Amino acid sequence: MSWTAANGREITDEMIDRWRKSYEQGEFPEDGRTVGGVIMGRPPLSTDKSPAHGTPS
């Protein structure tokens, strides 16, 4: 099965499986791309009323 991303890139089941395996090992996939910097830490919970990470308080 495959899907087309918003940018037109085809995403296949095989790609998702490779990404999953890499992420489970704490690695970034070889064919992966990021659009921003890495933010360390846990994202806030949906019930968390504190400001988002990286936001001045």
PDBQT receptor file of N, H, CA, C and O in Angstrom, charges set to zero:
ATOM      1  N   MET A   1       0.849  -1.168   0.000  1.00  0.00    +0.000 N 
ATOM      2  CA  MET A   1       0.000   0.000   0.000  1.00  0.00    +0.000 C 
ATOM      3  C   MET A   1       0.897   1.233   0.000  1.00  0.00    +0.000 C 
ATOM      4  O   MET A   1       2.020   1.184   0.502  1.00  0.00    +0.000 OA
ATOM      5  N   SER A   2       0.416   2.321  -0.551  1.00  0.00    +0.000 N 
ATOM      6  H   SER A   2      -0.497   2.361  -0.959  1.00  0.00    +0.000 HD
ATOM      7  CA  SER A   2       1.183   3.562  -0.532  1.00  0.00    +0.000 C 
ATOM      8  C   SER A   2       0.234   4.753  -0.437  1.00  0.00    +0.000 C 
ATOM      9  O   SER A   2      -0.953   4.657  -0.746  1.00  0.00    +0.000 OA
ATOM     10  N   TRP A   3       0.792   5.868  -0.003  1.00  0.00    +0.000 N 
ATOM     11  H   TRP A   3       1.757   5.946   0.248  1.00  0.00    +0.000 HD
ATOM     12  CA  TRP A   3       0.052   7.114   0.148  1.00  0.00    +0.000 C 
ATOM     13  C   TRP A   3       0.878   8.225  -0.481  1.00  0.00    +0.000 C 
ATOM     14  O   TRP A   3       2.084   8.076  -0.675  1.00  0.00    +0.000 OA
ATOM     15  N   THR A   4       0.238   9.322  -0.793  1.00  0.00    +0.000 N 
ATOM     16  H   THR A   4      -0.742   9.443  -0.635  1.00  0.00    +0.000 HD
ATOM     17  CA  THR A   4       0.944  10.484  -1.309  1.00  0.00    +0.000 C 
ATOM     18  C   THR A   4       0.896  11.580  -0.252  1.00  0.00    +0.000 C 
ATOM     19  O   THR A   4      -0.181  11.996   0.176  1.00  0.00    +0.000 OA
ATOM     20  N   ALA A   5       2.078  12.046   0.167  1.00  0.00    +0.000 N 
ATOM     21  H   ALA A   5       2.952  11.708  -0.181  1.00  0.00    +0.000 HD
ATOM     22  CA  ALA A   5       2.176  13.108   1.173  1.00  0.00    +0.000 C 
ATOM     23  C   ALA A   5       1.772  14.443   0.546  1.00  0.00    +0.000 C 
ATOM     24  O   ALA A   5       1.659  14.557  -0.674  1.00  0.00    +0.000 OA
ATOM     25  N   ALA A   6       1.558  15.441   1.387  1.00  0.00    +0.000 N 
ATOM     26  H   ALA A   6       1.650  15.349   2.379  1.00  0.00    +0.000 HD
ATOM     27  CA  ALA A   6       1.152  16.768   0.919  1.00  0.00    +0.000 C 
ATOM     28  C   ALA A   6       2.160  17.365  -0.060  1.00  0.00    +0.000 C 
ATOM     29  O   ALA A   6       1.791  18.150  -0.933  1.00  0.00    +0.000 OA
ATOM     30  N   ASN A   7       3.442  16.989   0.088  1.00  0.00    +0.000 N 
ATOM     31  H   ASN A   7       3.742  16.351   0.797  1.00  0.00    +0.000 HD
ATOM     32  CA  ASN A   7       4.467  17.532  -0.814  1.00  0.00    +0.000 C 
ATOM     33  C   ASN A   7       4.623  16.700  -2.077  1.00  0.00    +0.000 C 
ATOM     34  O   ASN A   7       5.498  16.981  -2.896  1.00  0.00    +0.000 OA
ATOM     35  N   GLY A   8       3.781  15.673  -2.248  1.00  0.00    +0.000 N 
ATOM     36  H   GLY A   8       3.070  15.445  -1.582  1.00  0.00    +0.000 HD
ATOM     37  CA  GLY A   8       3.814  14.844  -3.441  1.00  0.00    +0.000 C 
ATOM     38  C   GLY A   8       4.672  13.596  -3.320  1.00  0.00    +0.000 C 
ATOM     39  O   GLY A   8       4.692  12.777  -4.238  1.00  0.00    +0.000 OA
ATOM     40  N   ARG A   9       5.374  13.432  -2.220  1.00  0.00    +0.000 N 
ATOM     41  H   ARG A   9       5.358  14.097  -1.474  1.00  0.00    +0.000 HD
ATOM     42  CA  ARG A   9       6.241  12.264  -2.016  1.00  0.00    +0.000 C 
ATOM     43  C   ARG A   9       5.392  11.023  -1.748  1.00  0.00    +0.000 C 
ATOM     44  O   ARG A   9       4.454  11.067  -0.952  1.00  0.00    +0.000 OA
ATOM     45  N   GLU A  10       5.724   9.923  -2.412  1.00  0.00    +0.000 N 
ATOM     46  H   GLU A  10       6.486   9.887  -3.058  1.00  0.00    +0.000 HD
ATOM     47  CA  GLU A  10       5.028   8.672  -2.180  1.00  0.00    +0.000 C 
ATOM     48  C   GLU A  10       5.586   8.014  -0.916  1.00  0.00    +0.000 C 
ATOM     49  O   GLU A  10       6.800   7.891  -0.756  1.00  0.00    +0.000 OA
ATOM     50  N   ILE A  11       4.696   7.596  -0.032  1.00  0.00    +0.000 N 
ATOM     51  H   ILE A  11       3.710   7.695  -0.162  1.00  0.00    +0.000 HD
ATOM     52  CA  ILE A  11       5.060   6.932   1.217  1.00  0.00    +0.000 C 
ATOM     53  C   ILE A  11       4.545   5.497   1.124  1.00  0.00    +0.000 C 
ATOM     54  O   ILE A  11       3.353   5.271   0.920  1.00  0.00    +0.000 OA
ATOM     55  N   THR A  12       5.449   4.533   1.275  1.00  0.00    +0.000 N 
ATOM     56  H   THR A  12       6.418   4.717   1.441  1.00  0.00    +0.000 HD
ATOM     57  CA  THR A  12       5.063   3.129   1.163  1.00  0.00    +0.000 C 
ATOM     58  C   THR A  12       5.102   2.446   2.529  1.00  0.00    +0.000 C 
ATOM     59  O   THR A  12       5.696   2.955   3.480  1.00  0.00    +0.000 OA
ATOM     60  N   ASP A  13       4.461   1.296   2.601  1.00  0.00    +0.000 N 
ATOM     61  H   ASP A  13       3.979   0.883   1.828  1.00  0.00    +0.000 HD
ATOM     62  CA  ASP A  13       4.508   0.495   3.832  1.00  0.00    +0.000 C 
ATOM     63  C   ASP A  13       5.946   0.143   4.190  1.00  0.00    +0.000 C 
ATOM     64  O   ASP A  13       6.306   0.122   5.367  1.00  0.00    +0.000 OA
ATOM     65  N   GLU A  14       6.766  -0.131   3.185  1.00  0.00    +0.000 N 
ATOM     66  H   GLU A  14       6.474  -0.114   2.229  1.00  0.00    +0.000 HD
ATOM     67  CA  GLU A  14       8.165  -0.482   3.431  1.00  0.00    +0.000 C 
ATOM     68  C   GLU A  14       8.919   0.682   4.064  1.00  0.00    +0.000 C 
ATOM     69  O   GLU A  14       9.735   0.480   4.964  1.00  0.00    +0.000 OA
ATOM     70  N   MET A  15       8.648   1.893   3.598  1.00  0.00    +0.000 N 
ATOM     71  H   MET A  15       7.985   2.056   2.867  1.00  0.00    +0.000 HD
ATOM     72  CA  MET A  15       9.294   3.084   4.171  1.00  0.00    +0.000 C 
ATOM     73  C   MET A  15       8.887   3.241   5.635  1.00  0.00    +0.000 C 
ATOM     74  O   MET A  15       9.733   3.491   6.494  1.00  0.00    +0.000 OA
ATOM     75  N   ILE A  16       7.616   3.098   5.913  1.00  0.00    +0.000 N 
ATOM     76  H   ILE A  16       6.929   2.895   5.215  1.00  0.00    +0.000 HD
ATOM     77  CA  ILE A  16       7.123   3.247   7.276  1.00  0.00    +0.000 C 
ATOM     78  C   ILE A  16       7.750   2.195   8.178  1.00  0.00    +0.000 C 
ATOM     79  O   ILE A  16       8.113   2.491   9.317  1.00  0.00    +0.000 OA
ATOM     80  N   ASP A  17       7.881   0.963   7.676  1.00  0.00    +0.000 N 
ATOM     81  H   ASP A  17       7.586   0.723   6.752  1.00  0.00    +0.000 HD
ATOM     82  CA  ASP A  17       8.500  -0.093   8.475  1.00  0.00    +0.000 C 
ATOM     83  C   ASP A  17       9.962   0.223   8.762  1.00  0.00    +0.000 C 
ATOM     84  O   ASP A  17      10.417   0.002   9.884  1.00  0.00    +0.000 OA
ATOM     85  N   ARG A  18      10.718   0.734   7.782  1.00  0.00    +0.000 N 
ATOM     86  H   ARG A  18      10.348   0.914   6.870  1.00  0.00    +0.000 HD
ATOM     87  CA  ARG A  18      12.117   1.118   8.013  1.00  0.00    +0.000 C 
ATOM     88  C   ARG A  18      12.208   2.233   9.038  1.00  0.00    +0.000 C 
ATOM     89  O   ARG A  18      13.055   2.188   9.931  1.00  0.00    +0.000 OA
ATOM     90  N   TRP A  19      11.341   3.237   8.918  1.00  0.00    +0.000 N 
ATOM     91  H   TRP A  19      10.653   3.273   8.192  1.00  0.00    +0.000 HD
ATOM     92  CA  TRP A  19      11.345   4.355   9.868  1.00  0.00    +0.000 C 
ATOM     93  C   TRP A  19      11.051   3.853  11.275  1.00  0.00    +0.000 C 
ATOM     94  O   TRP A  19      11.723   4.236  12.232  1.00  0.00    +0.000 OA
ATOM     95  N   ARG A  20      10.042   2.993  11.395  1.00  0.00    +0.000 N 
ATOM     96  H   ARG A  20       9.496   2.682  10.618  1.00  0.00    +0.000 HD
ATOM     97  CA  ARG A  20       9.660   2.463  12.710  1.00  0.00    +0.000 C 
ATOM     98  C   ARG A  20      10.838   1.738  13.357  1.00  0.00    +0.000 C 
ATOM     99  O   ARG A  20      11.130   1.940  14.536  1.00  0.00    +0.000 OA
ATOM    100  N   LYS A  21      11.505   0.900  12.583  1.00  0.00    +0.000 N 
ATOM    101  H   LYS A  21      11.268   0.736  11.625  1.00  0.00    +0.000 HD
ATOM    102  CA  LYS A  21      12.645   0.154  13.117  1.00  0.00    +0.000 C 
ATOM    103  C   LYS A  21      13.751   1.104  13.575  1.00  0.00    +0.000 C 
ATOM    104  O   LYS A  21      14.348   0.898  14.631  1.00  0.00    +0.000 OA
ATOM    105  N   SER A  22      14.024   2.136  12.788  1.00  0.00    +0.000 N 
ATOM    106  H   SER A  22      13.539   2.303  11.930  1.00  0.00    +0.000 HD
ATOM    107  CA  SER A  22      15.055   3.108  13.170  1.00  0.00    +0.000 C 
ATOM    108  C   SER A  22      14.674   3.842  14.441  1.00  0.00    +0.000 C 
ATOM    109  O   SER A  22      15.483   3.954  15.362  1.00  0.00    +0.000 OA
ATOM    110  N   TYR A  23      13.451   4.341  14.498  1.00  0.00    +0.000 N 
ATOM    111  H   TYR A  23      12.793   4.249  13.750  1.00  0.00    +0.000 HD
ATOM    112  CA  TYR A  23      13.002   5.088  15.676  1.00  0.00    +0.000 C 
ATOM    113  C   TYR A  23      13.027   4.220  16.930  1.00  0.00    +0.000 C 
ATOM    114  O   TYR A  23      13.398   4.696  18.003  1.00  0.00    +0.000 OA
ATOM    115  N   GLU A  24      12.636   2.950  16.804  1.00  0.00    +0.000 N 
ATOM    116  H   GLU A  24      12.335   2.564  15.932  1.00  0.00    +0.000 HD
ATOM    117  CA  GLU A  24      12.643   2.052  17.955  1.00  0.00    +0.000 C 
ATOM    118  C   GLU A  24      14.046   1.823  18.494  1.00  0.00    +0.000 C 
ATOM    119  O   GLU A  24      14.215   1.497  19.669  1.00  0.00    +0.000 OA
ATOM    120  N   GLN A  25      15.061   1.993  17.636  1.00  0.00    +0.000 N 
ATOM    121  H   GLN A  25      14.923   2.259  16.682  1.00  0.00    +0.000 HD
ATOM    122  CA  GLN A  25      16.453   1.835  18.051  1.00  0.00    +0.000 C 
ATOM    123  C   GLN A  25      17.075   3.167  18.446  1.00  0.00    +0.000 C 
ATOM    124  O   GLN A  25      18.267   3.232  18.745  1.00  0.00    +0.000 OA
ATOM    125  N   GLY A  26      16.270   4.237  18.447  1.00  0.00    +0.000 N 
ATOM    126  H   GLY A  26      15.302   4.185  18.204  1.00  0.00    +0.000 HD
ATOM    127  CA  GLY A  26      16.767   5.559  18.822  1.00  0.00    +0.000 C 
ATOM    128  C   GLY A  26      17.585   6.217  17.734  1.00  0.00    +0.000 C 
ATOM    129  O   GLY A  26      18.401   7.093  18.021  1.00  0.00    +0.000 OA
ATOM    130  N   GLU A  27      17.384   5.816  16.492  1.00  0.00    +0.000 N 
ATOM    131  H   GLU A  27      16.721   5.104  16.259  1.00  0.00    +0.000 HD
ATOM    132  CA  GLU A  27      18.130   6.362  15.359  1.00  0.00    +0.000 C 
ATOM    133  C   GLU A  27      17.193   7.149  14.452  1.00  0.00    +0.000 C 
ATOM    134  O   GLU A  27      15.976   6.970  14.483  1.00  0.00    +0.000 OA
ATOM    135  N   PHE A  28      17.789   8.025  13.643  1.00  0.00    +0.000 N 
ATOM    136  H   PHE A  28      18.778   8.171  13.618  1.00  0.00    +0.000 HD
ATOM    137  CA  PHE A  28      17.033   8.768  12.639  1.00  0.00    +0.000 C 
ATOM    138  C   PHE A  28      17.203   8.037  11.322  1.00  0.00    +0.000 C 
ATOM    139  O   PHE A  28      18.337   7.740  10.945  1.00  0.00    +0.000 OA
ATOM    140  N   PRO A  29      16.129   7.734  10.604  1.00  0.00    +0.000 N 
ATOM    141  CA  PRO A  29      16.240   6.973   9.359  1.00  0.00    +0.000 C 
ATOM    142  C   PRO A  29      17.160   7.659   8.347  1.00  0.00    +0.000 C 
ATOM    143  O   PRO A  29      17.225   8.887   8.280  1.00  0.00    +0.000 OA
ATOM    144  N   GLU A  30      17.873   6.840   7.559  1.00  0.00    +0.000 N 
ATOM    145  H   GLU A  30      17.820   5.843   7.613  1.00  0.00    +0.000 HD
ATOM    146  CA  GLU A  30      18.804   7.381   6.563  1.00  0.00    +0.000 C 
ATOM    147  C   GLU A  30      18.105   8.288   5.564  1.00  0.00    +0.000 C 
ATOM    148  O   GLU A  30      18.649   9.325   5.184  1.00  0.00    +0.000 OA
ATOM    149  N   ASP A  31      16.910   7.912   5.133  1.00  0.00    +0.000 N 
ATOM    150  H   ASP A  31      16.468   7.070   5.442  1.00  0.00    +0.000 HD
ATOM    151  CA  ASP A  31      16.202   8.720   4.133  1.00  0.00    +0.000 C 
ATOM    152  C   ASP A  31      15.260   9.734   4.779  1.00  0.00    +0.000 C 
ATOM    153  O   ASP A  31      14.414  10.322   4.106  1.00  0.00    +0.000 OA
ATOM    154  N   GLY A  32      15.412   9.933   6.080  1.00  0.00    +0.000 N 
ATOM    155  H   GLY A  32      16.099   9.455   6.627  1.00  0.00    +0.000 HD
ATOM    156  CA  GLY A  32      14.547  10.857   6.797  1.00  0.00    +0.000 C 
ATOM    157  C   GLY A  32      14.986  12.300   6.639  1.00  0.00    +0.000 C 
ATOM    158  O   GLY A  32      16.158  12.592   6.400  1.00  0.00    +0.000 OA
ATOM    159  N   ARG A  33      14.043  13.176   6.773  1.00  0.00    +0.000 N 
ATOM    160  H   ARG A  33      13.091  12.939   6.966  1.00  0.00    +0.000 HD
ATOM    161  CA  ARG A  33      14.305  14.612   6.717  1.00  0.00    +0.000 C 
ATOM    162  C   ARG A  33      13.560  15.270   7.851  1.00  0.00    +0.000 C 
ATOM    163  O   ARG A  33      12.505  14.797   8.275  1.00  0.00    +0.000 OA
ATOM    164  N   THR A  34      14.108  16.359   8.340  1.00  0.00    +0.000 N 
ATOM    165  H   THR A  34      14.964  16.743   7.996  1.00  0.00    +0.000 HD
ATOM    166  CA  THR A  34      13.434  17.112   9.387  1.00  0.00    +0.000 C 
ATOM    167  C   THR A  34      13.295  18.558   8.924  1.00  0.00    +0.000 C 
ATOM    168  O   THR A  34      14.119  19.055   8.155  1.00  0.00    +0.000 OA
ATOM    169  N   VAL A  35      12.268  19.215   9.389  1.00  0.00    +0.000 N 
ATOM    170  H   VAL A  35      11.600  18.811  10.014  1.00  0.00    +0.000 HD
ATOM    171  CA  VAL A  35      12.044  20.604   8.998  1.00  0.00    +0.000 C 
ATOM    172  C   VAL A  35      12.374  21.574  10.124  1.00  0.00    +0.000 C 
ATOM    173  O   VAL A  35      12.174  22.781   9.989  1.00  0.00    +0.000 OA
ATOM    174  N   GLY A  36      12.876  21.051  11.223  1.00  0.00    +0.000 N 
ATOM    175  H   GLY A  36      13.039  20.070  11.332  1.00  0.00    +0.000 HD
ATOM    176  CA  GLY A  36      13.200  21.911  12.347  1.00  0.00    +0.000 C 
ATOM    177  C   GLY A  36      14.234  21.277  13.244  1.00  0.00    +0.000 C 
ATOM    178  O   GLY A  36      14.684  20.157  13.006  1.00  0.00    +0.000 OA
ATOM    179  N   GLY A  37      14.597  21.992  14.256  1.00  0.00    +0.000 N 
ATOM    180  H   GLY A  37      14.232  22.902  14.449  1.00  0.00    +0.000 HD
ATOM    181  CA  GLY A  37      15.573  21.488  15.199  1.00  0.00    +0.000 C 
ATOM    182  C   GLY A  37      14.985  20.457  16.134  1.00  0.00    +0.000 C 
ATOM    183  O   GLY A  37      13.767  20.313  16.240  1.00  0.00    +0.000 OA
ATOM    184  N   VAL A  38      15.853  19.752  16.801  1.00  0.00    +0.000 N 
ATOM    185  H   VAL A  38      16.842  19.869  16.714  1.00  0.00    +0.000 HD
ATOM    186  CA  VAL A  38      15.429  18.750  17.768  1.00  0.00    +0.000 C 
ATOM    187  C   VAL A  38      15.130  19.443  19.081  1.00  0.00    +0.000 C 
ATOM    188  O   VAL A  38      15.923  20.259  19.551  1.00  0.00    +0.000 OA
ATOM    189  N   ILE A  39      13.999  19.126  19.673  1.00  0.00    +0.000 N 
ATOM    190  H   ILE A  39      13.354  18.463  19.291  1.00  0.00    +0.000 HD
ATOM    191  CA  ILE A  39      13.616  19.667  20.973  1.00  0.00    +0.000 C 
ATOM    192  C   ILE A  39      13.648  18.509  21.952  1.00  0.00    +0.000 C 
ATOM    193  O   ILE A  39      12.860  17.568  21.850  1.00  0.00    +0.000 OA
ATOM    194  N   MET A  40      14.561  18.587  22.897  1.00  0.00    +0.000 N 
ATOM    195  H   MET A  40      15.202  19.351  22.980  1.00  0.00    +0.000 HD
ATOM    196  CA  MET A  40      14.721  17.505  23.862  1.00  0.00    +0.000 C 
ATOM    197  C   MET A  40      13.608  17.560  24.902  1.00  0.00    +0.000 C 
ATOM    198  O   MET A  40      13.141  18.636  25.275  1.00  0.00    +0.000 OA
ATOM    199  N   GLY A  41      13.200  16.407  25.356  1.00  0.00    +0.000 N 
ATOM    200  H   GLY A  41      13.579  15.532  25.054  1.00  0.00    +0.000 HD
ATOM    201  CA  GLY A  41      12.214  16.341  26.421  1.00  0.00    +0.000 C 
ATOM    202  C   GLY A  41      10.881  15.812  25.955  1.00  0.00    +0.000 C 
ATOM    203  O   GLY A  41      10.655  15.573  24.768  1.00  0.00    +0.000 OA
ATOM    204  N   ARG A  42      10.024  15.641  26.903  1.00  0.00    +0.000 N 
ATOM    205  H   ARG A  42      10.208  15.835  27.866  1.00  0.00    +0.000 HD
ATOM    206  CA  ARG A  42       8.689  15.124  26.650  1.00  0.00    +0.000 C 
ATOM    207  C   ARG A  42       7.764  16.256  26.213  1.00  0.00    +0.000 C 
ATOM    208  O   ARG A  42       7.799  17.340  26.794  1.00  0.00    +0.000 OA
ATOM    209  N   PRO A  43       6.945  16.019  25.204  1.00  0.00    +0.000 N 
ATOM    210  CA  PRO A  43       5.956  17.031  24.854  1.00  0.00    +0.000 C 
ATOM    211  C   PRO A  43       4.945  17.173  25.993  1.00  0.00    +0.000 C 
ATOM    212  O   PRO A  43       4.719  16.217  26.735  1.00  0.00    +0.000 OA
ATOM    213  N   PRO A  44       4.345  18.330  26.139  1.00  0.00    +0.000 N 
ATOM    214  CA  PRO A  44       3.368  18.490  27.209  1.00  0.00    +0.000 C 
ATOM    215  C   PRO A  44       2.157  17.587  26.974  1.00  0.00    +0.000 C 
ATOM    216  O   PRO A  44       1.786  17.320  25.831  1.00  0.00    +0.000 OA
ATOM    217  N   LEU A  45       1.551  17.124  28.054  1.00  0.00    +0.000 N 
ATOM    218  H   LEU A  45       1.852  17.341  28.983  1.00  0.00    +0.000 HD
ATOM    219  CA  LEU A  45       0.335  16.345  27.948  1.00  0.00    +0.000 C 
ATOM    220  C   LEU A  45      -0.813  17.259  27.544  1.00  0.00    +0.000 C 
ATOM    221  O   LEU A  45      -0.770  18.464  27.792  1.00  0.00    +0.000 OA
ATOM    222  N   SER A  46      -1.828  16.693  26.930  1.00  0.00    +0.000 N 
ATOM    223  H   SER A  46      -1.863  15.714  26.729  1.00  0.00    +0.000 HD
ATOM    224  CA  SER A  46      -2.968  17.506  26.500  1.00  0.00    +0.000 C 
ATOM    225  C   SER A  46      -3.674  18.137  27.693  1.00  0.00    +0.000 C 
ATOM    226  O   SER A  46      -4.367  19.141  27.534  1.00  0.00    +0.000 OA
ATOM    227  N   THR A  47      -3.512  17.569  28.883  1.00  0.00    +0.000 N 
ATOM    228  H   THR A  47      -2.949  16.753  29.013  1.00  0.00    +0.000 HD
ATOM    229  CA  THR A  47      -4.143  18.113  30.086  1.00  0.00    +0.000 C 
ATOM    230  C   THR A  47      -3.231  19.077  30.830  1.00  0.00    +0.000 C 
ATOM    231  O   THR A  47      -3.631  19.661  31.837  1.00  0.00    +0.000 OA
ATOM    232  N   ASP A  48      -1.990  19.250  30.333  1.00  0.00    +0.000 N 
ATOM    233  H   ASP A  48      -1.664  18.776  29.515  1.00  0.00    +0.000 HD
ATOM    234  CA  ASP A  48      -0.995  20.121  30.980  1.00  0.00    +0.000 C 
ATOM    235  C   ASP A  48      -1.357  21.583  30.714  1.00  0.00    +0.000 C 
ATOM    236  O   ASP A  48      -1.485  21.991  29.559  1.00  0.00    +0.000 OA
ATOM    237  N   LYS A  49      -1.520  22.362  31.765  1.00  0.00    +0.000 N 
ATOM    238  H   LYS A  49      -1.417  22.030  32.703  1.00  0.00    +0.000 HD
ATOM    239  CA  LYS A  49      -1.902  23.777  31.623  1.00  0.00    +0.000 C 
ATOM    240  C   LYS A  49      -0.693  24.709  31.584  1.00  0.00    +0.000 C 
ATOM    241  O   LYS A  49      -0.850  25.918  31.411  1.00  0.00    +0.000 OA
ATOM    242  N   SER A  50       0.530  24.152  31.747  1.00  0.00    +0.000 N 
ATOM    243  H   SER A  50       0.658  23.171  31.888  1.00  0.00    +0.000 HD
ATOM    244  CA  SER A  50       1.725  24.982  31.722  1.00  0.00    +0.000 C 
ATOM    245  C   SER A  50       2.069  25.391  30.295  1.00  0.00    +0.000 C 
ATOM    246  O   SER A  50       1.601  24.751  29.354  1.00  0.00    +0.000 OA
ATOM    247  N   PRO A  51       2.879  26.445  30.101  1.00  0.00    +0.000 N 
ATOM    248  CA  PRO A  51       3.250  26.859  28.754  1.00  0.00    +0.000 C 
ATOM    249  C   PRO A  51       3.983  25.734  28.020  1.00  0.00    +0.000 C 
ATOM    250  O   PRO A  51       4.607  24.879  28.649  1.00  0.00    +0.000 OA
ATOM    251  N   ALA A  52       3.904  25.742  26.692  1.00  0.00    +0.000 N 
ATOM    252  H   ALA A  52       3.398  26.437  26.181  1.00  0.00    +0.000 HD
ATOM    253  CA  ALA A  52       4.576  24.740  25.864  1.00  0.00    +0.000 C 
ATOM    254  C   ALA A  52       6.082  24.828  26.063  1.00  0.00    +0.000 C 
ATOM    255  O   ALA A  52       6.608  25.882  26.419  1.00  0.00    +0.000 OA
ATOM    256  N   HIS A  53       6.770  23.717  25.831  1.00  0.00    +0.000 N 
ATOM    257  H   HIS A  53       6.342  22.861  25.542  1.00  0.00    +0.000 HD
ATOM    258  CA  HIS A  53       8.229  23.685  25.932  1.00  0.00    +0.000 C 
ATOM    259  C   HIS A  53       8.825  24.717  24.987  1.00  0.00    +0.000 C 
ATOM    260  O   HIS A  53       8.353  24.894  23.864  1.00  0.00    +0.000 OA
ATOM    261  N   GLY A  54       9.852  25.386  25.447  1.00  0.00    +0.000 N 
ATOM    262  H   GLY A  54      10.236  25.242  26.360  1.00  0.00    +0.000 HD
ATOM    263  CA  GLY A  54      10.547  26.363  24.610  1.00  0.00    +0.000 C 
ATOM    264  C   GLY A  54       9.880  27.727  24.593  1.00  0.00    +0.000 C 
ATOM    265  O   GLY A  54      10.384  28.652  23.956  1.00  0.00    +0.000 OA
ATOM    266  N   THR A  55       8.759  27.868  25.281  1.00  0.00    +0.000 N 
ATOM    267  H   THR A  55       8.350  27.116  25.799  1.00  0.00    +0.000 HD
ATOM    268  CA  THR A  55       8.057  29.140  25.323  1.00  0.00    +0.000 C 
ATOM    269  C   THR A  55       8.411  29.855  26.622  1.00  0.00    +0.000 C 
ATOM    270  O   THR A  55       8.305  29.273  27.701  1.00  0.00    +0.000 OA
ATOM    271  N   PRO A  56       8.833  31.122  26.523  1.00  0.00    +0.000 N 
ATOM    272  CA  PRO A  56       9.169  31.848  27.763  1.00  0.00    +0.000 C 
ATOM    273  C   PRO A  56       7.951  31.937  28.667  1.00  0.00    +0.000 C 
ATOM    274  O   PRO A  56       6.829  32.103  28.188  1.00  0.00    +0.000 OA
ATOM    275  N   SER A  57       8.166  31.829  29.978  1.00  0.00    +0.000 N 
ATOM    276  H   SER A  57       9.078  31.695  30.367  1.00  0.00    +0.000 HD
ATOM    277  CA  SER A  57       7.031  31.933  30.899  1.00  0.00    +0.000 C 
ATOM    278  C   SER A  57       6.967  33.312  31.522  1.00  0.00    +0.000 C 
ATOM    279  O   SER A  57       6.076  33.585  32.326  1.00  0.00    +0.000 OA
TER     280      SER A  57
